[in-house]
Amino acid sequence: MRLAAIAVLPLLTVPSAGPVLSGERPVWTQDALDGSVSVEAGAPRQRLRVQTLRDPRGERGVLSGIENTLAGGSDGFTFSFTGINGSLHQTCGGDCFSPAFGDVGRFRGGTVAPVGSGRCQIAAAEADGEVVAVHQSRCAAENKGVVTVRGPAGEYRDTASSDDVHVAGRYAAWEAADQHIVIYDAVAGRVVTRFFQEGLIDLQTDGKVLVDTGGRAAWRTLDDGTIHPLPTFSARRMDGDRVLARKERGLEIIGLDGSRRDVVTLRGREHFAGEVDLRGDRIVWARATCSGADVRVERVGRPVTLSSTGRCRVQLRRRVELVEFDGILRVLAPVRCHEYSLAQCPDAVRIDAARRAGGAVTRRRSQESVLDPEHFLEPAGARLLARTGRLRVRVSAPDLAPITTTMRTTPAALRVLRSCLRRSSAAACVED
């Protein structure tokens, strides 16, 4: 068998959480430029809107900088958002979720529903079937975390040390505050086993757990306390008695018997962007691209090798434009980049006249962020731009291939520029 791509979904940004598998579908979250977050699933592509609320003072709930978690499942997916303000929870429709502080939502059967809420930060949330587990940080005495498991047998709570929780089938697992791993049967309503161990990685539907024993992965069953080491230091997921592990330049599948085989090998400039997940005979992962990332769903089979060479091109979020702020003329060149994509954010951006020697526009002021760098016109560029309100320019950045585009002006900026040139020299008009 070959590792054949079932779906390749291009993204304009890298996932902020995920991708994970919901049944056979990939799910991931993306942060928008306006500070909002969307949860997306494909294929077919589906987007779950994340909507903020207005508090009683009329201020919109802030989503930028929130913590969000995402976990797949056999019949849906679970996600959480920890908002900055404490606006009240409100469900805004079957395809929408309005998070307050510490809300957990579950998408199942085509609709989303809240499954938990509180005044504590959500560190992790996961569900499978009728079993839901939520880890809330800094809720108990001494600021310990709290795990709440809900299932057919009711609700069970325990303090926890690590910011993690796993659900598979009828079982939930977490690291307790006393440095023991707890496996709880949410159908029988009892703790099945509790053993001294840190480093919980994953849980399987039959109760097997994947753990980190001081850097090396290992597994154990419910009934047998023997720790079985595995030949990997970077295990990520366990399903069907197989472990998906990251390598420095790829992915491999390791059987619980110790067998191993490469499934993905990356060469050249290729690298990962986001998480990896295994469910059944499918894996999901994201590879960085020049424009963001590709989410890839593939069947486990014969290894595949991906290789990329060459430079990425400069990309812009909006057009290059001359704008006016309080009488000062500035050129905005909003570069579209992300620190985890192949086209990583450059340290500097340069704008030159496309058909003339020397720069018509050069960088004149450093910015903390390259996303909206400010440039100021040179005198020659000011005179050229004032004639028609547009100018062909070359935008370049270190390690990126340059592009040629048209710089335009806003009506207000063009009026200010032309008025200034009638009264003063070009050099005086472009002083910052």
DAZI-V333101 format. One record per run of one state. SS is the DSSP state (~ for helix, > for strand, _ for the rest). FROM is the first residue (numbers start at 1). TO is the last residue. If there is no record, write none. Layout:
ss: [SS	SS]
from: [FROM	FROM]
to: [TO	TO]
This chain:
ss: [_	>	_	>	_	>	_	>	_	>	_	>	_	>	_	>	_	>	_	>	_	>	_	>	_	>	_	>	_	>	_	>	_	~	_	>	_	>	_	>	_	>	_	>	_	>	_	>	_	>	_	>	_	>	_	>	_	>	_	>	_	>	_	>	_	>	_	>	_	>	_	>	_	>	_	>	_	>	_	>	_	>	_	>	_	>	_	>	_	>	_	~	_	>	_	>	_	~	_	~	_]
from: [1	2	3	5	12	17	23	25	32	37	43	46	51	54	55	60	61	67	74	76	83	90	91	96	99	103	109	111	117	121	129	131	138	141	144	145	152	154	161	166	169	171	177	180	186	190	197	200	204	209	214	216	221	228	230	235	240	242	248	250	256	260	269	272	273	277	280	282	289	293	300	302	303	304	309	313	314	316	317	321	326	328	334	335	336	349	354	361	364	373	378	379	389	390	398	400	410	411	424	426	430]
to: [1	2	4	11	16	22	24	31	36	42	45	50	53	54	59	60	66	73	75	82	89	90	95	98	102	108	110	116	120	128	130	137	140	143	144	151	153	160	165	168	170	176	179	185	189	196	199	203	208	213	215	220	227	229	234	239	241	247	249	255	259	268	271	272	276	279	281	288	292	299	301	302	303	308	312	313	315	316	320	325	327	333	334	335	348	353	360	363	372	377	378	388	389	397	399	409	410	423	425	429	432]
